[in-house]
Amino acid sequence: MNFKTIASASVFAVLSLGAVAAHASSTSMNDASVMQYRYGDHLDVKKVLSLKDDQRNACGPVKTRMDYLDSQGQYQSVEYRSYATSGCHDN
């Protein structure tokens, strides 16, 4: 392989990851393809792409979504409940 082939492959790989990240940020929290996490479920997470909370200034349990790539490089999403603290304190 020459330098031009390697450079082309690298550019394609970077653009592909950018497309996956853009897809992750544009999907809604109510997507039907999102797996609902239950305690004890095994997640095959190789790389986390994004984490999003349902509410910004909440204090208490909120719906959270994680978009990630599994060990096969497939895009996956999971929703679970987390505890938000950003709205718990008066500034």
PDB file with one MODEL, atoms N, CA, C and O in Angstrom:
MODEL        1
ATOM      1  N   MET A   1       0.833  -1.173   0.000  1.00  0.00           N
ATOM      2  CA  MET A   1       0.000   0.000   0.000  1.00  0.00           C
ATOM      3  C   MET A   1       0.881   1.241   0.000  1.00  0.00           C
ATOM      4  O   MET A   1       1.956   1.280   0.599  1.00  0.00           O
ATOM      5  N   ASN A   2       0.393   2.216  -0.675  1.00  0.00           N
ATOM      6  CA  ASN A   2       1.134   3.467  -0.685  1.00  0.00           C
ATOM      7  C   ASN A   2       0.473   4.483   0.233  1.00  0.00           C
ATOM      8  O   ASN A   2      -0.594   4.232   0.794  1.00  0.00           O
ATOM      9  N   PHE A   3       1.121   5.631   0.378  1.00  0.00           N
ATOM     10  CA  PHE A   3       0.643   6.673   1.288  1.00  0.00           C
ATOM     11  C   PHE A   3      -0.734   7.186   0.883  1.00  0.00           C
ATOM     12  O   PHE A   3      -1.554   7.481   1.753  1.00  0.00           O
ATOM     13  N   LYS A   4      -1.004   7.299  -0.401  1.00  0.00           N
ATOM     14  CA  LYS A   4      -2.283   7.826  -0.882  1.00  0.00           C
ATOM     15  C   LYS A   4      -3.441   6.906  -0.470  1.00  0.00           C
ATOM     16  O   LYS A   4      -4.503   7.387  -0.076  1.00  0.00           O
ATOM     17  N   THR A   5      -3.240   5.610  -0.559  1.00  0.00           N
ATOM     18  CA  THR A   5      -4.267   4.644  -0.173  1.00  0.00           C
ATOM     19  C   THR A   5      -4.539   4.716   1.327  1.00  0.00           C
ATOM     20  O   THR A   5      -5.694   4.698   1.752  1.00  0.00           O
ATOM     21  N   ILE A   6      -3.488   4.797   2.119  1.00  0.00           N
ATOM     22  CA  ILE A   6      -3.640   4.873   3.569  1.00  0.00           C
ATOM     23  C   ILE A   6      -4.324   6.171   3.961  1.00  0.00           C
ATOM     24  O   ILE A   6      -5.194   6.170   4.832  1.00  0.00           O
ATOM     25  N   ALA A   7      -3.946   7.274   3.337  1.00  0.00           N
ATOM     26  CA  ALA A   7      -4.571   8.559   3.632  1.00  0.00           C
ATOM     27  C   ALA A   7      -6.051   8.548   3.273  1.00  0.00           C
ATOM     28  O   ALA A   7      -6.873   9.068   4.027  1.00  0.00           O
ATOM     29  N   SER A   8      -6.399   7.965   2.137  1.00  0.00           N
ATOM     30  CA  SER A   8      -7.803   7.882   1.724  1.00  0.00           C
ATOM     31  C   SER A   8      -8.610   7.050   2.707  1.00  0.00           C
ATOM     32  O   SER A   8      -9.724   7.426   3.072  1.00  0.00           O
ATOM     33  N   ALA A   9      -8.060   5.931   3.135  1.00  0.00           N
ATOM     34  CA  ALA A   9      -8.751   5.069   4.088  1.00  0.00           C
ATOM     35  C   ALA A   9      -8.937   5.786   5.429  1.00  0.00           C
ATOM     36  O   ALA A   9      -9.983   5.651   6.064  1.00  0.00           O
ATOM     37  N   SER A  10      -7.941   6.535   5.855  1.00  0.00           N
ATOM     38  CA  SER A  10      -8.039   7.277   7.114  1.00  0.00           C
ATOM     39  C   SER A  10      -9.108   8.356   7.049  1.00  0.00           C
ATOM     40  O   SER A  10      -9.871   8.529   8.000  1.00  0.00           O
ATOM     41  N   VAL A  11      -9.171   9.080   5.945  1.00  0.00           N
ATOM     42  CA  VAL A  11     -10.189  10.123   5.775  1.00  0.00           C
ATOM     43  C   VAL A  11     -11.577   9.497   5.787  1.00  0.00           C
ATOM     44  O   VAL A  11     -12.488  10.033   6.417  1.00  0.00           O
ATOM     45  N   PHE A  12     -11.752   8.374   5.101  1.00  0.00           N
ATOM     46  CA  PHE A  12     -13.044   7.687   5.077  1.00  0.00           C
ATOM     47  C   PHE A  12     -13.447   7.240   6.480  1.00  0.00           C
ATOM     48  O   PHE A  12     -14.612   7.370   6.857  1.00  0.00           O
ATOM     49  N   ALA A  13     -12.500   6.716   7.258  1.00  0.00           N
ATOM     50  CA  ALA A  13     -12.804   6.266   8.618  1.00  0.00           C
ATOM     51  C   ALA A  13     -13.228   7.432   9.507  1.00  0.00           C
ATOM     52  O   ALA A  13     -14.177   7.300  10.279  1.00  0.00           O
ATOM     53  N   VAL A  14     -12.549   8.555   9.413  1.00  0.00           N
ATOM     54  CA  VAL A  14     -12.896   9.728  10.225  1.00  0.00           C
ATOM     55  C   VAL A  14     -14.266  10.249   9.844  1.00  0.00           C
ATOM     56  O   VAL A  14     -15.056  10.593  10.723  1.00  0.00           O
ATOM     57  N   LEU A  15     -14.572  10.317   8.548  1.00  0.00           N
ATOM     58  CA  LEU A  15     -15.876  10.790   8.106  1.00  0.00           C
ATOM     59  C   LEU A  15     -16.989   9.842   8.538  1.00  0.00           C
ATOM     60  O   LEU A  15     -18.087  10.292   8.863  1.00  0.00           O
ATOM     61  N   SER A  16     -16.725   8.551   8.548  1.00  0.00           N
ATOM     62  CA  SER A  16     -17.723   7.578   8.995  1.00  0.00           C
ATOM     63  C   SER A  16     -18.044   7.760  10.469  1.00  0.00           C
ATOM     64  O   SER A  16     -19.211   7.720  10.859  1.00  0.00           O
ATOM     65  N   LEU A  17     -17.024   7.959  11.287  1.00  0.00           N
ATOM     66  CA  LEU A  17     -17.263   8.185  12.723  1.00  0.00           C
ATOM     67  C   LEU A  17     -18.019   9.489  12.943  1.00  0.00           C
ATOM     68  O   LEU A  17     -18.856   9.577  13.842  1.00  0.00           O
ATOM     69  N   GLY A  18     -17.732  10.497  12.134  1.00  0.00           N
ATOM     70  CA  GLY A  18     -18.470  11.757  12.226  1.00  0.00           C
ATOM     71  C   GLY A  18     -19.939  11.565  11.902  1.00  0.00           C
ATOM     72  O   GLY A  18     -20.799  12.168  12.543  1.00  0.00           O
ATOM     73  N   ALA A  19     -20.236  10.730  10.915  1.00  0.00           N
ATOM     74  CA  ALA A  19     -21.624  10.461  10.549  1.00  0.00           C
ATOM     75  C   ALA A  19     -22.353   9.722  11.669  1.00  0.00           C
ATOM     76  O   ALA A  19     -23.521  10.003  11.938  1.00  0.00           O
ATOM     77  N   VAL A  20     -21.678   8.787  12.316  1.00  0.00           N
ATOM     78  CA  VAL A  20     -22.281   8.059  13.437  1.00  0.00           C
ATOM     79  C   VAL A  20     -22.558   9.010  14.588  1.00  0.00           C
ATOM     80  O   VAL A  20     -23.619   8.936  15.207  1.00  0.00           O
ATOM     81  N   ALA A  21     -21.622   9.903  14.886  1.00  0.00           N
ATOM     82  CA  ALA A  21     -21.819  10.867  15.966  1.00  0.00           C
ATOM     83  C   ALA A  21     -22.955  11.832  15.640  1.00  0.00           C
ATOM     84  O   ALA A  21     -23.734  12.190  16.523  1.00  0.00           O
ATOM     85  N   ALA A  22     -23.056  12.254  14.383  1.00  0.00           N
ATOM     86  CA  ALA A  22     -24.154  13.147  13.983  1.00  0.00           C
ATOM     87  C   ALA A  22     -25.493  12.435  14.114  1.00  0.00           C
ATOM     88  O   ALA A  22     -26.479  13.038  14.539  1.00  0.00           O
ATOM     89  N   HIS A  23     -25.533  11.163  13.755  1.00  0.00           N
ATOM     90  CA  HIS A  23     -26.759  10.375  13.901  1.00  0.00           C
ATOM     91  C   HIS A  23     -27.138  10.265  15.377  1.00  0.00           C
ATOM     92  O   HIS A  23     -28.312  10.365  15.735  1.00  0.00           O
ATOM     93  N   ALA A  24     -26.139  10.058  16.221  1.00  0.00           N
ATOM     94  CA  ALA A  24     -26.388   9.922  17.658  1.00  0.00           C
ATOM     95  C   ALA A  24     -26.976  11.198  18.240  1.00  0.00           C
ATOM     96  O   ALA A  24     -27.846  11.136  19.109  1.00  0.00           O
ATOM     97  N   SER A  25     -26.517  12.340  17.780  1.00  0.00           N
ATOM     98  CA  SER A  25     -27.007  13.586  18.352  1.00  0.00           C
ATOM     99  C   SER A  25     -28.347  14.010  17.781  1.00  0.00           C
ATOM    100  O   SER A  25     -29.016  14.861  18.368  1.00  0.00           O
ATOM    101  N   SER A  26     -28.766  13.436  16.639  1.00  0.00           N
ATOM    102  CA  SER A  26     -30.016  13.861  16.016  1.00  0.00           C
ATOM    103  C   SER A  26     -31.202  12.970  16.362  1.00  0.00           C
ATOM    104  O   SER A  26     -32.342  13.328  16.066  1.00  0.00           O
ATOM    105  N   THR A  27     -30.960  11.821  16.982  1.00  0.00           N
ATOM    106  CA  THR A  27     -32.062  10.930  17.304  1.00  0.00           C
ATOM    107  C   THR A  27     -32.755  11.375  18.575  1.00  0.00           C
ATOM    108  O   THR A  27     -32.123  11.941  19.466  1.00  0.00           O
ATOM    109  N   SER A  28     -34.051  11.122  18.664  1.00  0.00           N
ATOM    110  CA  SER A  28     -34.822  11.580  19.818  1.00  0.00           C
ATOM    111  C   SER A  28     -34.768  10.565  20.947  1.00  0.00           C
ATOM    112  O   SER A  28     -34.378   9.414  20.750  1.00  0.00           O
ATOM    113  N   MET A  29     -35.167  11.011  22.140  1.00  0.00           N
ATOM    114  CA  MET A  29     -35.177  10.134  23.305  1.00  0.00           C
ATOM    115  C   MET A  29     -36.289   9.091  23.215  1.00  0.00           C
ATOM    116  O   MET A  29     -36.257   8.114  23.962  1.00  0.00           O
ATOM    117  N   ASN A  30     -37.266   9.262  22.331  1.00  0.00           N
ATOM    118  CA  ASN A  30     -38.410   8.359  22.243  1.00  0.00           C
ATOM    119  C   ASN A  30     -38.325   7.398  21.074  1.00  0.00           C
ATOM    120  O   ASN A  30     -39.358   6.917  20.608  1.00  0.00           O
ATOM    121  N   ASP A  31     -37.135   7.103  20.585  1.00  0.00           N
ATOM    122  CA  ASP A  31     -36.936   6.209  19.455  1.00  0.00           C
ATOM    123  C   ASP A  31     -37.282   4.772  19.864  1.00  0.00           C
ATOM    124  O   ASP A  31     -36.856   4.303  20.920  1.00  0.00           O
ATOM    125  N   ALA A  32     -38.051   4.082  19.027  1.00  0.00           N
ATOM    126  CA  ALA A  32     -38.506   2.722  19.351  1.00  0.00           C
ATOM    127  C   ALA A  32     -37.371   1.700  19.322  1.00  0.00           C
ATOM    128  O   ALA A  32     -37.495   0.643  19.940  1.00  0.00           O
ATOM    129  N   SER A  33     -36.260   1.983  18.619  1.00  0.00           N
ATOM    130  CA  SER A  33     -35.163   1.026  18.511  1.00  0.00           C
ATOM    131  C   SER A  33     -34.226   1.055  19.717  1.00  0.00           C
ATOM    132  O   SER A  33     -33.257   0.296  19.761  1.00  0.00           O
ATOM    133  N   VAL A  34     -34.497   1.907  20.682  1.00  0.00           N
ATOM    134  CA  VAL A  34     -33.643   2.031  21.859  1.00  0.00           C
ATOM    135  C   VAL A  34     -33.973   0.926  22.846  1.00  0.00           C
ATOM    136  O   VAL A  34     -35.138   0.702  23.175  1.00  0.00           O
ATOM    137  N   MET A  35     -32.931   0.230  23.321  1.00  0.00           N
ATOM    138  CA  MET A  35     -33.121  -0.831  24.302  1.00  0.00           C
ATOM    139  C   MET A  35     -33.381  -0.207  25.670  1.00  0.00           C
ATOM    140  O   MET A  35     -32.711   0.753  26.051  1.00  0.00           O
ATOM    141  N   GLN A  36     -34.335  -0.740  26.400  1.00  0.00           N
ATOM    142  CA  GLN A  36     -34.610  -0.301  27.773  1.00  0.00           C
ATOM    143  C   GLN A  36     -33.777  -1.167  28.715  1.00  0.00           C
ATOM    144  O   GLN A  36     -33.982  -2.378  28.798  1.00  0.00           O
ATOM    145  N   TYR A  37     -32.842  -0.543  29.420  1.00  0.00           N
ATOM    146  CA  TYR A  37     -31.948  -1.274  30.318  1.00  0.00           C
ATOM    147  C   TYR A  37     -32.701  -1.757  31.549  1.00  0.00           C
ATOM    148  O   TYR A  37     -33.509  -1.034  32.131  1.00  0.00           O
ATOM    149  N   ARG A  38     -32.415  -3.003  31.930  1.00  0.00           N
ATOM    150  CA  ARG A  38     -32.900  -3.572  33.190  1.00  0.00           C
ATOM    151  C   ARG A  38     -31.686  -3.998  33.994  1.00  0.00           C
ATOM    152  O   ARG A  38     -30.687  -4.451  33.435  1.00  0.00           O
ATOM    153  N   TYR A  39     -31.777  -3.854  35.293  1.00  0.00           N
ATOM    154  CA  TYR A  39     -30.652  -4.201  36.162  1.00  0.00           C
ATOM    155  C   TYR A  39     -30.159  -5.614  35.855  1.00  0.00           C
ATOM    156  O   TYR A  39     -30.945  -6.561  35.836  1.00  0.00           O
ATOM    157  N   GLY A  40     -28.867  -5.750  35.617  1.00  0.00           N
ATOM    158  CA  GLY A  40     -28.266  -7.037  35.328  1.00  0.00           C
ATOM    159  C   GLY A  40     -28.065  -7.306  33.851  1.00  0.00           C
ATOM    160  O   GLY A  40     -27.396  -8.276  33.497  1.00  0.00           O
ATOM    161  N   ASP A  41     -28.628  -6.468  32.964  1.00  0.00           N
ATOM    162  CA  ASP A  41     -28.413  -6.653  31.525  1.00  0.00           C
ATOM    163  C   ASP A  41     -26.931  -6.477  31.196  1.00  0.00           C
ATOM    164  O   ASP A  41     -26.264  -5.599  31.744  1.00  0.00           O
ATOM    165  N   HIS A  42     -26.427  -7.323  30.296  1.00  0.00           N
ATOM    166  CA  HIS A  42     -25.040  -7.209  29.840  1.00  0.00           C
ATOM    167  C   HIS A  42     -25.000  -6.266  28.640  1.00  0.00           C
ATOM    168  O   HIS A  42     -25.710  -6.474  27.655  1.00  0.00           O
ATOM    169  N   LEU A  43     -24.170  -5.233  28.727  1.00  0.00           N
ATOM    170  CA  LEU A  43     -23.994  -4.310  27.613  1.00  0.00           C
ATOM    171  C   LEU A  43     -22.612  -4.513  27.003  1.00  0.00           C
ATOM    172  O   LEU A  43     -21.610  -4.557  27.718  1.00  0.00           O
ATOM    173  N   ASP A  44     -22.565  -4.635  25.698  1.00  0.00           N
ATOM    174  CA  ASP A  44     -21.315  -4.802  24.954  1.00  0.00           C
ATOM    175  C   ASP A  44     -20.896  -3.423  24.435  1.00  0.00           C
ATOM    176  O   ASP A  44     -21.167  -3.079  23.284  1.00  0.00           O
ATOM    177  N   VAL A  45     -20.238  -2.642  25.283  1.00  0.00           N
ATOM    178  CA  VAL A  45     -19.876  -1.269  24.939  1.00  0.00           C
ATOM    179  C   VAL A  45     -18.384  -1.193  24.652  1.00  0.00           C
ATOM    180  O   VAL A  45     -17.554  -1.470  25.519  1.00  0.00           O
ATOM    181  N   LYS A  46     -18.058  -0.814  23.422  1.00  0.00           N
ATOM    182  CA  LYS A  46     -16.664  -0.593  23.087  1.00  0.00           C
ATOM    183  C   LYS A  46     -16.325   0.894  23.160  1.00  0.00           C
ATOM    184  O   LYS A  46     -15.255   1.266  23.641  1.00  0.00           O
ATOM    185  N   LYS A  47     -17.256   1.763  22.673  1.00  0.00           N
ATOM    186  CA  LYS A  47     -17.008   3.204  22.694  1.00  0.00           C
ATOM    187  C   LYS A  47     -18.326   3.947  22.898  1.00  0.00           C
ATOM    188  O   LYS A  47     -19.289   3.731  22.162  1.00  0.00           O
ATOM    189  N   VAL A  48     -18.362   4.818  23.895  1.00  0.00           N
ATOM    190  CA  VAL A  48     -19.540   5.640  24.144  1.00  0.00           C
ATOM    191  C   VAL A  48     -19.493   6.841  23.213  1.00  0.00           C
ATOM    192  O   VAL A  48     -18.488   7.549  23.151  1.00  0.00           O
ATOM    193  N   LEU A  49     -20.601   7.072  22.478  1.00  0.00           N
ATOM    194  CA  LEU A  49     -20.686   8.193  21.554  1.00  0.00           C
ATOM    195  C   LEU A  49     -21.339   9.413  22.187  1.00  0.00           C
ATOM    196  O   LEU A  49     -20.901  10.540  21.953  1.00  0.00           O
ATOM    197  N   SER A  50     -22.385   9.201  22.988  1.00  0.00           N
ATOM    198  CA  SER A  50     -23.043  10.328  23.644  1.00  0.00           C
ATOM    199  C   SER A  50     -23.878   9.853  24.823  1.00  0.00           C
ATOM    200  O   SER A  50     -24.317   8.704  24.877  1.00  0.00           O
ATOM    201  N   LEU A  51     -24.087  10.772  25.770  1.00  0.00           N
ATOM    202  CA  LEU A  51     -24.984  10.582  26.910  1.00  0.00           C
ATOM    203  C   LEU A  51     -25.905  11.786  26.946  1.00  0.00           C
ATOM    204  O   LEU A  51     -25.443  12.925  26.879  1.00  0.00           O
ATOM    205  N   LYS A  52     -27.221  11.542  27.053  1.00  0.00           N
ATOM    206  CA  LYS A  52     -28.196  12.633  27.075  1.00  0.00           C
ATOM    207  C   LYS A  52     -29.209  12.391  28.180  1.00  0.00           C
ATOM    208  O   LYS A  52     -29.713  11.282  28.353  1.00  0.00           O
ATOM    209  N   ASP A  53     -29.500  13.469  28.936  1.00  0.00           N
ATOM    210  CA  ASP A  53     -30.546  13.429  29.953  1.00  0.00           C
ATOM    211  C   ASP A  53     -31.836  13.980  29.372  1.00  0.00           C
ATOM    212  O   ASP A  53     -31.821  14.790  28.445  1.00  0.00           O
ATOM    213  N   ASP A  54     -32.947  13.533  29.929  1.00  0.00           N
ATOM    214  CA  ASP A  54     -34.263  13.985  29.507  1.00  0.00           C
ATOM    215  C   ASP A  54     -34.493  15.450  29.868  1.00  0.00           C
ATOM    216  O   ASP A  54     -35.156  16.171  29.124  1.00  0.00           O
ATOM    217  N   GLN A  55     -33.951  15.898  31.005  1.00  0.00           N
ATOM    218  CA  GLN A  55     -34.145  17.276  31.464  1.00  0.00           C
ATOM    219  C   GLN A  55     -32.815  17.862  31.901  1.00  0.00           C
ATOM    220  O   GLN A  55     -31.968  17.156  32.448  1.00  0.00           O
ATOM    221  N   ARG A  56     -32.631  19.152  31.661  1.00  0.00           N
ATOM    222  CA  ARG A  56     -31.372  19.826  31.994  1.00  0.00           C
ATOM    223  C   ARG A  56     -31.279  20.221  33.472  1.00  0.00           C
ATOM    224  O   ARG A  56     -30.266  19.936  34.111  1.00  0.00           O
ATOM    225  N   ASN A  57     -32.299  20.863  34.025  1.00  0.00           N
ATOM    226  CA  ASN A  57     -32.236  21.388  35.391  1.00  0.00           C
ATOM    227  C   ASN A  57     -33.114  20.591  36.336  1.00  0.00           C
ATOM    228  O   ASN A  57     -33.900  21.164  37.089  1.00  0.00           O
ATOM    229  N   ALA A  58     -32.987  19.296  36.301  1.00  0.00           N
ATOM    230  CA  ALA A  58     -33.814  18.433  37.139  1.00  0.00           C
ATOM    231  C   ALA A  58     -33.077  18.077  38.427  1.00  0.00           C
ATOM    232  O   ALA A  58     -31.850  18.146  38.508  1.00  0.00           O
ATOM    233  N   CYS A  59     -33.851  17.700  39.411  1.00  0.00           N
ATOM    234  CA  CYS A  59     -33.305  17.191  40.657  1.00  0.00           C
ATOM    235  C   CYS A  59     -34.080  15.913  40.979  1.00  0.00           C
ATOM    236  O   CYS A  59     -35.215  15.971  41.453  1.00  0.00           O
ATOM    237  N   GLY A  60     -33.471  14.779  40.724  1.00  0.00           N
ATOM    238  CA  GLY A  60     -34.132  13.500  40.953  1.00  0.00           C
ATOM    239  C   GLY A  60     -33.968  12.575  39.760  1.00  0.00           C
ATOM    240  O   GLY A  60     -33.163  12.848  38.869  1.00  0.00           O
ATOM    241  N   PRO A  61     -34.724  11.482  39.734  1.00  0.00           N
ATOM    242  CA  PRO A  61     -34.607  10.501  38.656  1.00  0.00           C
ATOM    243  C   PRO A  61     -35.055  11.079  37.304  1.00  0.00           C
ATOM    244  O   PRO A  61     -36.106  11.712  37.204  1.00  0.00           O
ATOM    245  N   VAL A  62     -34.247  10.848  36.281  1.00  0.00           N
ATOM    246  CA  VAL A  62     -34.570  11.279  34.916  1.00  0.00           C
ATOM    247  C   VAL A  62     -34.222  10.145  33.952  1.00  0.00           C
ATOM    248  O   VAL A  62     -33.443   9.248  34.273  1.00  0.00           O
ATOM    249  N   LYS A  63     -34.813  10.211  32.778  1.00  0.00           N
ATOM    250  CA  LYS A  63     -34.501   9.246  31.728  1.00  0.00           C
ATOM    251  C   LYS A  63     -33.194   9.662  31.054  1.00  0.00           C
ATOM    252  O   LYS A  63     -33.039  10.819  30.662  1.00  0.00           O
ATOM    253  N   THR A  64     -32.262   8.733  30.920  1.00  0.00           N
ATOM    254  CA  THR A  64     -30.969   8.999  30.304  1.00  0.00           C
ATOM    255  C   THR A  64     -30.772   8.036  29.141  1.00  0.00           C
ATOM    256  O   THR A  64     -31.181   6.877  29.204  1.00  0.00           O
ATOM    257  N   ARG A  65     -30.142   8.528  28.084  1.00  0.00           N
ATOM    258  CA  ARG A  65     -29.882   7.702  26.903  1.00  0.00           C
ATOM    259  C   ARG A  65     -28.396   7.689  26.609  1.00  0.00           C
ATOM    260  O   ARG A  65     -27.743   8.733  26.606  1.00  0.00           O
ATOM    261  N   MET A  66     -27.862   6.494  26.361  1.00  0.00           N
ATOM    262  CA  MET A  66     -26.468   6.338  25.962  1.00  0.00           C
ATOM    263  C   MET A  66     -26.430   5.743  24.562  1.00  0.00           C
ATOM    264  O   MET A  66     -27.012   4.688  24.310  1.00  0.00           O
ATOM    265  N   ASP A  67     -25.744   6.424  23.657  1.00  0.00           N
ATOM    266  CA  ASP A  67     -25.496   5.913  22.307  1.00  0.00           C
ATOM    267  C   ASP A  67     -24.056   5.434  22.269  1.00  0.00           C
ATOM    268  O   ASP A  67     -23.156   6.131  22.737  1.00  0.00           O
ATOM    269  N   TYR A  68     -23.829   4.242  21.712  1.00  0.00           N
ATOM    270  CA  TYR A  68     -22.494   3.657  21.757  1.00  0.00           C
ATOM    271  C   TYR A  68     -22.266   2.712  20.580  1.00  0.00           C
ATOM    272  O   TYR A  68     -23.195   2.351  19.857  1.00  0.00           O
ATOM    273  N   LEU A  69     -21.007   2.323  20.410  1.00  0.00           N
ATOM    274  CA  LEU A  69     -20.627   1.295  19.447  1.00  0.00           C
ATOM    275  C   LEU A  69     -20.303   0.036  20.230  1.00  0.00           C
ATOM    276  O   LEU A  69     -19.616   0.090  21.251  1.00  0.00           O
ATOM    277  N   ASP A  70     -20.805  -1.111  19.745  1.00  0.00           N
ATOM    278  CA  ASP A  70     -20.482  -2.372  20.409  1.00  0.00           C
ATOM    279  C   ASP A  70     -19.170  -2.925  19.864  1.00  0.00           C
ATOM    280  O   ASP A  70     -18.534  -2.287  19.024  1.00  0.00           O
ATOM    281  N   SER A  71     -18.760  -4.094  20.327  1.00  0.00           N
ATOM    282  CA  SER A  71     -17.475  -4.670  19.918  1.00  0.00           C
ATOM    283  C   SER A  71     -17.440  -5.034  18.439  1.00  0.00           C
ATOM    284  O   SER A  71     -16.360  -5.232  17.883  1.00  0.00           O
ATOM    285  N   GLN A  72     -18.595  -5.126  17.793  1.00  0.00           N
ATOM    286  CA  GLN A  72     -18.666  -5.405  16.366  1.00  0.00           C
ATOM    287  C   GLN A  72     -18.689  -4.126  15.529  1.00  0.00           C
ATOM    288  O   GLN A  72     -18.713  -4.187  14.300  1.00  0.00           O
ATOM    289  N   GLY A  73     -18.683  -2.962  16.197  1.00  0.00           N
ATOM    290  CA  GLY A  73     -18.733  -1.684  15.505  1.00  0.00           C
ATOM    291  C   GLY A  73     -20.138  -1.247  15.148  1.00  0.00           C
ATOM    292  O   GLY A  73     -20.306  -0.296  14.385  1.00  0.00           O
ATOM    293  N   GLN A  74     -21.159  -1.920  15.682  1.00  0.00           N
ATOM    294  CA  GLN A  74     -22.549  -1.587  15.393  1.00  0.00           C
ATOM    295  C   GLN A  74     -23.039  -0.497  16.344  1.00  0.00           C
ATOM    296  O   GLN A  74     -22.713  -0.507  17.531  1.00  0.00           O
ATOM    297  N   TYR A  75     -23.820   0.440  15.816  1.00  0.00           N
ATOM    298  CA  TYR A  75     -24.401   1.521  16.593  1.00  0.00           C
ATOM    299  C   TYR A  75     -25.535   0.961  17.447  1.00  0.00           C
ATOM    300  O   TYR A  75     -26.410   0.260  16.939  1.00  0.00           O
ATOM    301  N   GLN A  76     -25.519   1.271  18.754  1.00  0.00           N
ATOM    302  CA  GLN A  76     -26.543   0.811  19.687  1.00  0.00           C
ATOM    303  C   GLN A  76     -26.970   1.974  20.572  1.00  0.00           C
ATOM    304  O   GLN A  76     -26.222   2.937  20.741  1.00  0.00           O
ATOM    305  N   SER A  77     -28.170   1.887  21.137  1.00  0.00           N
ATOM    306  CA  SER A  77     -28.659   2.876  22.096  1.00  0.00           C
ATOM    307  C   SER A  77     -29.358   2.155  23.237  1.00  0.00           C
ATOM    308  O   SER A  77     -30.016   1.134  23.037  1.00  0.00           O
ATOM    309  N   VAL A  78     -29.204   2.701  24.433  1.00  0.00           N
ATOM    310  CA  VAL A  78     -29.861   2.138  25.604  1.00  0.00           C
ATOM    311  C   VAL A  78     -30.386   3.294  26.454  1.00  0.00           C
ATOM    312  O   VAL A  78     -29.720   4.320  26.593  1.00  0.00           O
ATOM    313  N   GLU A  79     -31.578   3.124  27.019  1.00  0.00           N
ATOM    314  CA  GLU A  79     -32.154   4.097  27.935  1.00  0.00           C
ATOM    315  C   GLU A  79     -32.217   3.492  29.331  1.00  0.00           C
ATOM    316  O   GLU A  79     -32.479   2.302  29.508  1.00  0.00           O
ATOM    317  N   TYR A  80     -31.970   4.342  30.307  1.00  0.00           N
ATOM    318  CA  TYR A  80     -32.021   3.912  31.695  1.00  0.00           C
ATOM    319  C   TYR A  80     -32.341   5.118  32.564  1.00  0.00           C
ATOM    320  O   TYR A  80     -32.313   6.253  32.088  1.00  0.00           O
ATOM    321  N   ARG A  81     -32.643   4.881  33.825  1.00  0.00           N
ATOM    322  CA  ARG A  81     -32.944   5.957  34.768  1.00  0.00           C
ATOM    323  C   ARG A  81     -31.655   6.324  35.504  1.00  0.00           C
ATOM    324  O   ARG A  81     -30.908   5.449  35.942  1.00  0.00           O
ATOM    325  N   SER A  82     -31.408   7.615  35.632  1.00  0.00           N
ATOM    326  CA  SER A  82     -30.273   8.100  36.413  1.00  0.00           C
ATOM    327  C   SER A  82     -30.761   9.220  37.328  1.00  0.00           C
ATOM    328  O   SER A  82     -31.897   9.679  37.207  1.00  0.00           O
ATOM    329  N   TYR A  83     -29.912   9.649  38.226  1.00  0.00           N
ATOM    330  CA  TYR A  83     -30.297  10.678  39.182  1.00  0.00           C
ATOM    331  C   TYR A  83     -29.612  11.986  38.797  1.00  0.00           C
ATOM    332  O   TYR A  83     -28.386  12.091  38.840  1.00  0.00           O
ATOM    333  N   ALA A  84     -30.413  12.979  38.423  1.00  0.00           N
ATOM    334  CA  ALA A  84     -29.873  14.284  38.042  1.00  0.00           C
ATOM    335  C   ALA A  84     -29.762  15.169  39.279  1.00  0.00           C
ATOM    336  O   ALA A  84     -30.646  15.176  40.135  1.00  0.00           O
ATOM    337  N   THR A  85     -28.664  15.913  39.357  1.00  0.00           N
ATOM    338  CA  THR A  85     -28.446  16.795  40.498  1.00  0.00           C
ATOM    339  C   THR A  85     -28.278  18.252  40.095  1.00  0.00           C
ATOM    340  O   THR A  85     -28.080  19.106  40.959  1.00  0.00           O
ATOM    341  N   SER A  86     -28.351  18.555  38.807  1.00  0.00           N
ATOM    342  CA  SER A  86     -28.075  19.923  38.358  1.00  0.00           C
ATOM    343  C   SER A  86     -29.090  20.927  38.870  1.00  0.00           C
ATOM    344  O   SER A  86     -28.753  22.103  39.010  1.00  0.00           O
ATOM    345  N   GLY A  87     -30.325  20.514  39.156  1.00  0.00           N
ATOM    346  CA  GLY A  87     -31.337  21.436  39.653  1.00  0.00           C
ATOM    347  C   GLY A  87     -31.556  21.373  41.150  1.00  0.00           C
ATOM    348  O   GLY A  87     -32.514  21.950  41.665  1.00  0.00           O
ATOM    349  N   CYS A  88     -30.677  20.679  41.853  1.00  0.00           N
ATOM    350  CA  CYS A  88     -30.881  20.481  43.289  1.00  0.00           C
ATOM    351  C   CYS A  88     -30.373  21.625  44.150  1.00  0.00           C
ATOM    352  O   CYS A  88     -30.715  21.693  45.330  1.00  0.00           O
ATOM    353  N   HIS A  89     -29.577  22.514  43.606  1.00  0.00           N
ATOM    354  CA  HIS A  89     -28.955  23.562  44.407  1.00  0.00           C
ATOM    355  C   HIS A  89     -29.334  24.940  43.853  1.00  0.00           C
ATOM    356  O   HIS A  89     -29.370  25.148  42.640  1.00  0.00           O
ATOM    357  N   ASP A  90     -29.608  25.850  44.743  1.00  0.00           N
ATOM    358  CA  ASP A  90     -29.857  27.238  44.345  1.00  0.00           C
ATOM    359  C   ASP A  90     -28.524  27.959  44.236  1.00  0.00           C
ATOM    360  O   ASP A  90     -27.674  27.849  45.120  1.00  0.00           O
ATOM    361  N   ASN A  91     -28.349  28.688  43.160  1.00  0.00           N
ATOM    362  CA  ASN A  91     -27.089  29.440  42.980  1.00  0.00           C
ATOM    363  C   ASN A  91     -27.301  30.897  43.231  1.00  0.00           C
ATOM    364  O   ASN A  91     -26.360  31.684  43.129  1.00  0.00           O
TER     365      ASN A  91
ENDMDL
END
